[in-house]
């Protein structure tokens, strides 16, 4: 569905290499998280797909169309939600979507526009001017705008920035609905919990290079040997009283709780050591590594 072959981008003004030989293939129907720190190259990659930035080298194919020779065809395939809010604030929400439809030669899609507005919790704002919308509403309007031509691939660059938690979950449900209907989705986000909830595949870019590309479940499994453990004890804990755990680098939380990041095979030994040293355990919480933990380890490596 989407294929990048040895794609690189060097900005001429400062000779910064934003992307370095990216090879990536995304299949139809996949829901992929594209993760990376600020400046890692995510937005450059998205701008290349959108035609806003010209790559320095490599090849991009979108649904069989070469981006260099068939850019207009690729615009029908892609719906891109940019990080920056770029809409004409002098028009109403409904008019903006009607105009965007017109760019694709689409008329008489009022029913579909109404469905988009209702799904994105914007229906009661359809007659409001764009400038009257909150930041979160403007972002949801951008999503509706990207979807008016029913693209096969939806690319979202930080779509939930500035969106309150309630409406964020409304958006999650909408994206899950789109995905089930067959839309291929690429999501960039700094909220790792939403990538963990929504996405099936995780791609990580760091310093312009691809450093990870795995199914989410496999990535979590590969890093799941380590677990986060919180052990609540009966009474106040002093550092000198847990010297027998120093090999496991314990930290003390709330005066009565030991926090450890350990190999899961070590848990039995730690519990045995606590019992042998007359430590009474009141509560035990074991949590596998989350996507956020895995991501931070990948970036550090």
C-alpha positions in Angstrom: 0.0 0.0 0.0 2.8 2.4 0.9 6.5 1.7 0.2 9.6 3.8 0.9 12.9 2.6 -0.6 16.2 4.2 0.5 14.4 7.6 1.1 16.7 10.3 2.3 16.3 14.0 2.8 19.0 16.6 3.2 18.0 20.2 3.8 20.2 22.5 1.6 20.1 25.5 3.9 22.0 23.8 6.7 23.0 20.4 5.1 21.0 18.7 7.9 20.2 15.1 7.0 16.6 14.7 8.3 16.1 11.2 6.9 18.8 8.5 6.2 18.0 5.7 3.8 14.5 4.9 5.1 13.1 1.5 4.0 9.5 1.0 5.1 6.5 -0.9 3.7 3.1 -0.5 5.1 0.4 -3.0 4.0 -3.3 -2.3 3.4 -5.4 -2.2 6.5 -2.5 -1.8 9.0 -2.6 0.6 11.9 0.9 1.7 12.4 2.5 4.0 15.1 5.3 6.2 13.8 7.2 7.2 16.9 10.3 9.4 17.5 11.5 12.4 19.5 11.0 16.0 18.2 13.4 16.4 15.2 13.7 12.7 14.6 12.4 13.0 11.1 8.7 12.0 11.4 7.2 15.2 10.1 9.7 15.4 7.3 8.6 11.9 6.2 4.9 12.9 6.4 5.6 16.1 4.4 7.3 14.0 1.7 4.2 11.9 1.4 2.0 15.0 1.2 4.2 16.5 -1.5 5.1 19.5 0.7 8.8 18.5 0.8 10.8 16.9 -2.0 13.0 14.0 -1.0 16.7 14.1 -1.8 16.9 10.5 -3.0 15.0 7.2 -2.9 11.6 6.1 -4.1 8.1 6.4 -2.7 5.2 4.3 -4.0 1.6 4.8 -2.8 -1.0 2.2 -3.9 1.2 1.4 -6.9 1.7 5.1 -7.9 5.2 6.6 -8.0 5.1 9.8 -6.0 7.5 11.5 -8.4 5.5 10.9 -11.6 1.9 10.5 -10.2 1.6 12.9 -7.4 -2.0 13.9 -8.2 -3.1 10.3 -8.1 -1.5 9.8 -4.7 -3.5 12.7 -3.3 -6.6 10.7 -3.9 -5.1 7.8 -1.9 -3.9 9.9 1.1 -5.6 11.9 3.7 -3.1 13.8 5.8 -3.8 15.6 9.1 -0.9 18.0 9.7 0.6 18.9 13.0 0.0 22.6 12.3 -3.6 23.9 12.2 -3.9 25.3 8.7 -7.5 26.2 7.9 -9.3 29.4 6.7 -10.8 30.7 9.9 -13.3 33.0 8.1 -15.4 30.0 6.9 -17.8 27.8 8.8 -17.0 24.3 9.7 -19.5 22.9 7.1 -18.2 25.3 4.3 -14.6 24.2 4.9 -15.6 20.6 4.3 -17.7 21.4 1.3 -14.8 23.4 -0.2 -12.4 20.6 0.5 -14.7 18.2 -1.2 -14.8 20.5 -4.2 -11.0 20.3 -4.6 -11.6 16.6 -5.4 -14.6 17.2 -7.7 -16.9 15.7 -5.1 -20.5 17.1 -4.9 -23.6 16.1 -3.0 -21.8 14.5 -0.1 -23.7 16.3 2.6 -24.8 13.1 4.3 -21.2 11.9 4.6 -20.0 15.3 5.9 -22.8 15.1 8.5 -21.6 11.7 9.5 -18.0 12.9 9.9 -19.1 15.8 12.0 -21.2 13.7 14.3 -18.5 11.0 14.6 -16.0 13.7 15.6 -18.3 15.5 18.0 -18.5 18.6 15.8 -22.1 18.4 14.5 -23.4 21.2 16.7 -20.6 23.4 15.4 -21.2 22.9 11.7 -22.4 26.5 11.3 -19.8 28.0 13.5 -16.8 29.9 12.1 -13.5 28.0 12.4 -12.0 30.8 14.4 -14.6 30.2 17.1 -13.5 26.6 17.7 -11.3 25.5 20.6 -7.9 24.0 19.8 -9.1 20.5 20.1 -12.1 21.2 17.9 -9.8 22.6 15.2 -7.8 19.4 15.2 -10.9 17.3 14.8 -11.9 19.6 11.9 -8.6 18.8 10.3 -9.3 15.1 10.6 -12.7 15.6 8.9 -11.1 17.7 6.2 -8.6 14.9 5.5 -11.4 12.3 5.2 -13.9 14.1 2.9 -12.6 12.3 -0.2 -12.6 8.9 1.6 -8.8 8.2 1.3 -7.5 4.6 1.6 -4.6 5.8 3.8 -5.0 8.3 6.7 -1.8 9.9 8.1 -2.2 11.7 11.4 0.6 13.9 12.8 0.0 14.5 16.5 -3.8 14.5 16.2 -4.6 14.6 19.9 -2.3 17.5 20.9 -4.5 20.0 22.7 -7.5 17.7 22.9 -9.0 17.1 26.3 -9.1 13.5 27.6 -12.8 12.9 27.0 -12.7 14.0 23.4 -9.5 12.1 23.0 -11.2 8.9 23.7 -14.0 9.8 21.3 -11.3 10.2 18.7 -9.8 6.8 19.6 -13.2 5.1 19.1 -13.6 6.9 15.7 -10.1 5.8 14.5 -10.8 2.2 15.6 -14.1 2.3 13.6 -12.2 3.6 10.5 -9.6 0.9 10.9 -12.2 -1.9 11.2 -13.7 -0.5 8.0 -10.4 -1.1 6.2 -8.6 2.3 6.3 -4.9 2.1 6.6 -3.8 4.4 9.4 -0.4 5.9 10.2 -0.3 7.7 13.6 2.5 9.9 15.0 2.0 10.7 18.7 3.9 11.6 21.9 1.1 9.9 23.9 2.6 6.4 24.0 -0.5 5.0 25.7 -2.6 5.8 22.7 -0.1 4.1 20.4 -0.3 1.1 22.6 -4.1 1.0 22.6 -4.6 1.7 18.9 -1.7 0.4 16.8 -0.8 -3.1 15.7 2.7 -2.2 14.5 5.4 0.2 15.9 8.0 2.0 13.8 10.6 4.1 15.6 12.7 6.8 13.9 15.7 8.3 15.7 18.1 10.9 14.2 16.6 10.2 10.8 17.1 6.5 10.9 14.7 3.6 11.3 15.7 1.9 14.7 12.7 -0.4 15.1 9.9 -1.8 13.0 8.0 -4.6 14.7 4.4 -5.8 15.4 3.5 -4.2 18.7 3.0 -7.4 20.6 6.3 -8.8 19.5 8.1 -5.7 20.5 6.6 -5.8 23.9 7.3 -9.5 24.3 11.0 -9.0 23.3 11.4 -6.5 26.1 9.1 -8.2 28.6 11.9 -10.0 30.5 12.0 -6.9 32.7 9.1 -6.1 35.0 8.2 -3.2 37.3 7.6 -4.4 40.8 6.2 -2.4 43.7 6.4 -4.2 47.1 4.6 -2.5 50.1 6.0 -3.5 53.5 4.7 -3.3 57.0 6.4 -0.2 58.4 8.8 2.6 57.4 11.7 1.5 55.2 15.2 2.8 55.7 17.8 2.5 53.0 20.2 0.8 55.4 17.6 -1.9 56.2 17.4 -3.1 52.6 21.1 -3.5 51.9 20.5 -7.1 51.1 18.6 -5.9 47.9 21.3 -3.5 46.7 22.1 -5.8 43.8 18.6 -5.0 42.4 18.9 -1.2 42.7 15.8 -0.7 44.8 14.2 2.7 45.3 11.9 3.7 48.2 8.5 5.2 47.4 6.1 6.7 50.0 8.4 5.5 52.9 6.9 2.0 52.9 7.2 0.7 49.3 10.2 -0.7 47.4 10.2 -0.2 43.7 12.3 -2.4 41.4 12.9 -2.9 37.7 14.1 -6.5 37.4 14.3 -9.6 35.3 11.0 -11.5 36.0 13.1 -14.6 36.9 14.5 -12.7 39.9 11.1 -12.0 41.6 11.0 -15.3 43.5 14.5 -14.7 44.9 13.6 -11.2 46.0 10.5 -12.3 47.8 12.5 -15.1 49.5 15.1 -12.5 50.6 12.4 -10.3 52.1 11.0 -13.2 54.1 14.4 -14.3 55.3 15.0 -10.7 56.6 11.7 -10.6 58.5 10.1 -8.1 56.1 6.3 -8.4 56.2 4.8 -7.9 52.7 1.4 -6.1 52.7 0.9 -5.7 49.0 2.7 -6.6 45.7 2.1 -5.1 42.3 3.8 -6.5 39.2 3.5 -4.7 35.9 5.0 -5.7 32.6 6.9 -3.1 30.5 4.6 -0.7 28.7 5.3 0.6 25.2 6.6 3.9 26.7 9.3 1.9 28.6 10.2 0.0 25.4 10.4 3.2 23.4 12.7 4.9 25.9 15.0 1.9 25.9 15.1 1.9 22.1 16.0 5.6 22.0 18.7 5.2 24.6 20.2 2.3 22.6 
